[in-house]
């Protein structure tokens, strides 16, 4: 199949062009799953060949694979409403008008980050910041992609369920057979290292994101590890109307365009992006990951990489993702 050959050739070029050390990927099309892997799992301190079962820190894909899923299921269970005020559950929040939906859509008014998180070495200053955080703009007036908002959502799920990891394992990951998807994955030799960063050295087996690291690896905005095979199961669930995990109406609700965002739109957790004349669910992760779920055309693409290895200064992946889309959609 020419498309698969072209896709594999491009993924190989990604290694040669220094977009990432290596990557795993899956294209779901015509009811079939096509997997591939290229390059190296690690470059430093020594090269390690990549494999399909390499475990990647998926960074902000955690927002949609984990936190958004937990919120939606809690809503289906009647334990939560999207119109509920976050202050109802987290009393330390200053503002009594910000809703769960505002946080999911990234239109809450909360800033992207709090000050100085990259320099923090203990949890206390981060929690102090989160407990006193001010709105940076009027709620509902625009979209500002916010880790702060999703940290609040993670705390909300913890409060209602007792454990974000356990709830996700029971309600999402185990039913789908996503055995390698979890917070704090400890099979070190299978994990692709991320960045060499300050006092942490070469990060491997610990979450890359600074805030999630301070939260012991479990956070609403980042922290999940996974494989291309596991995320193909997740994407397949959405393509199949939610299977036994979500109601079909809830899956369809994800496609509703809530707020304009650059040239696209924000929905509940996801970006609704126009690719080749059709709307798809789309999300990226800082470490070098992204996912496309095209419900209407029954197509999906998952790519996992560690483009931050050994440094986050490498941003070639931003333009590279467009090249992938051209092949997937035959442009």
N, C-alpha and C positions, 0 to 999 in steps of 0.2 A: 504494500500500500504506500503510494508516494507520499501521502501526508505524514505517515508515521516515520518514514525514512527522513523526510525533511525536518520533522520535529527532532528526531534523534541527532541529526547533523547539527541543527542549531544549538541543541543542548551541549553537544561536544564543543562547539565554537565558544560557548559561554565559559568553558574551562580555559580554552586557549587564549581567549581575550581577557582573562582575569576578572570576569564578572563574579565568579564564585570559585572556590576550590573544587566543589563537586555539587551534585544535586540528584535528587530522586524525583520522579514525576509520574503522573497517571493521566491519561486522556480517556474519558468515558464517552463513547459515541456508538450509536446504533446498537445499544444494549450490551456492548462489549467494553472491557477494561484493558487498556494497553499500558503496561508499566515499563519504565526504563530508569537507568541510573548511569551517571557519568562522573568522571574525575575522582577526587580524593575526599575522604571523610575528614582528614586532617593534613595540614602542611607542616605544622610545628608542634612539638619539637622535632618530629620526623614525619615523613609522608605515610599515610595509611590509605589503602585503596578503599573506594566507596563500595557499598553494597545496597541492594534494594531494601534490606531491613535496617538500614541506618536510622537511628532515632535522632530527630531534630527538635531543637527548641523552636516552637512555632511562633513565639512572641505574640503579637496582637491577633493572630488567628484565634487565640484563646478567647477573645471577646465574643466571637460568634460560635465557636465550637463548644465552649464551656458556659460562660456567663449568660449570654443571650438565651441559650437553650434552657438553662436552669430557670430563668425568669419566665419564659414562655410556658414551661411545664407547670410551674407554681401557679400561673394564671389559669391554666386549664384545670388544675386541681381546686380552684376556687380559694386558694390561700393568699391571693394577691390580685390586684388590678393595676393595669397600666396607668390609670389615673390616680392611684394612691400617691400621697406625698411622701417623699423619702424621709422627711423629718419624723413622720409617724413611727418609723422603725429605727431611725438613728437620731435620737433626741438632741445630740450635740450639733447637728446641722443648724446653721444660723437661720436659714430661710424656710418659711412654711408653705411656699407655693410651688416649689420645684417637684415635678412628678417623676415617677419611674420612667414613663415614656420620654420625658425630656432628656433624661440621662442616656437612654438607649439610642436616641436620635442624635446625641451630641449637640443639643441645642439648649442645654440647661442654664447656660451662663457661667458655668465653672470653667476655669482656664485649663489649658492642655496639661500643665504640670504645676507643681508648687516650686518655690524657689530652692535652688541648691541641692536637689536630690542626688546629683551625680557625685557630690562630695560627702554625702551622709554615710556614716559607718555604723550607726545604730538606729533602731526603730523609733525611739522616742521623738526625735525632731520631726520625722515624717508624720507621725500621728498627731503631733502638736499642730503641724501645718494643716492636716486634713480636718482637724476639729475646729479650726479657726478660719478656714478658707473663705474668702470673699468671692462673690460673683464678679466676673470680669466684663460682662456685658448683659444686656437685658434678656431675660429668659425668653426663648422663642423667636428672637429677632434675627438670628443667623446660626450657622453651624461652626463650631470650633471643636475639632477632634480632641477628646479629653480623656486622658488616663485617669484623672481625678474622678470623673463621673463614674467610670467603670470600677474603680476601687470601691466607691460607695455601694455599687450594685453587688460586688463580691461580698462586702460586709453584710448587706441585706440578706443574701442567700444563706450565709453562715448563721445569721440570727434566726431565720425561719426553719432551717433544716438541721442545724448543729454542726454540719461539716460540708463545705463546698465540694471537696474531693469525693467524699462518700456518696453524696447525693448524685453527683454526675456519674460516678461508677455504677450506681444502682439503676438510675433512670435512663442513662444514655449509653455509656461506653460498654458495659457488660452485655446489655441486650443486643447491641450491634456487633458484638465480637471484636471490639476495638481494644484488644488486650495490651497494646503498647501505648495507649493514650492515657496520660495521667500527669499530675503534678509530681515533682521530685522523683523523676525516673532515675534509678540508681545503677542500671547496667552500663557502667562507665565506658567499657570498651566498645559498646554499640553507639554511644552518643557522639555526635559531631561536635567538636569544641567550637566555641564562638570566639570571643575577643580576648586579647591580652590587655588587661585593664587595671591600672593602678595597684592598689594593695591586694587585689584579688588574683593577680597573676593571669595565667592562661585559664580561662573559664571553661570548665568541663565537668558536667555532672551537677552544676548549680545554674540556676536560671540567669540568663544574661541581663535582663532588665534590672536596673538598680533598685527600683521601688519594690518589685516582686521579691528580690533577694532579701531586702530588709524585712519583708513579711514572711520569711521562712519558705519562700518559693510558692506560696499559695496566694493568688490575688485575682481580682476580677478582670484585670486588664491584660495580664500576661502570666506565664508560668507553665503552660501546658507543653508537654513533649508528645510527639507522635511520629508516625511513619506514613509514607505515601499510601501504603495498603490500607491502613486504618482510616485515613481521611477519605479514601475512595469509598469506603463503606458509609462514612458520614454523608458524603455528597450523594451517594446512591439513595440514602434514606430520603433526602430532600427531593430528589428527582422522582421518587416513588410516592410522593404525597404524604411523607411523614411516617409511613409504615405503622408500627405500633408505638412510635416514640412521640410524634406530634399528630394532632388532627390536621386533615388536609386544609381546612379553613385557616388554621394557624400558619401553615406553610405559605399559603396564598397571601396571607397578611404581610409576609416579609417583602412581597413585591410592591407594596404600597409606597409611593413616593411621598415621604413626609416633609422633607425640607430640601431645597436646592443646595448643592455642594459642589463648588467649582463648576465643571461642565456636567456633573452628574447629580444624583439625589441621595439623600440619606433615608434609609428605612429603619426598621427596628434592628439595631446592631450592624446591619449590612450597608454597603453602598449598592444602589441600583444604578447600573452602568449600561450605557448603550454601546454594544459591540456589534458591528456589522448590521445595524438597523434593527436590533432587538434588545430588549432589556434583560440583563442577567444580574444575579447576585454576585457581589465581588468583595473581596477583602484581602489585605496584604498584612505581612508581619515584618517588623523591623530587621530581624535577623536574615531575611532573604527568602521569605515564603509568600505564597499567594494562592488564592482559590477562586475559581469561577464556577458558578452553578447556574446553568441555563435551563430552567424548568420547561419553558415553552418548546425549545428545540431539543430537549432531552440530551444535553451534553454537559460535561463538566471537565475541569482541568485542575489538577493539584500540582504544585511545585514546592519542594522543600529544599532549601540550600542554607549554607552558613556563609553568606557573602561578607559578614563582619569578621571573618577569620582571615588574618589576625587583627584587622582594624576596621572600625566602623566608617572610616574615611572613604572606603570603596563604595561608591553609589552608582556604579554602572548598571545595576539591575533595574533601575527606574526606566530607562529607555529600552532595556532588553525585553521587558515584559510586553511591550508593544509588538516586538518582532515575533514573539510567541503567538500572540493573538492573530496576527496575519496568517500564520500557518494553520492554526486551529480552525479558523473560519474561511480559509481558502481564498484570501484576498490576493 
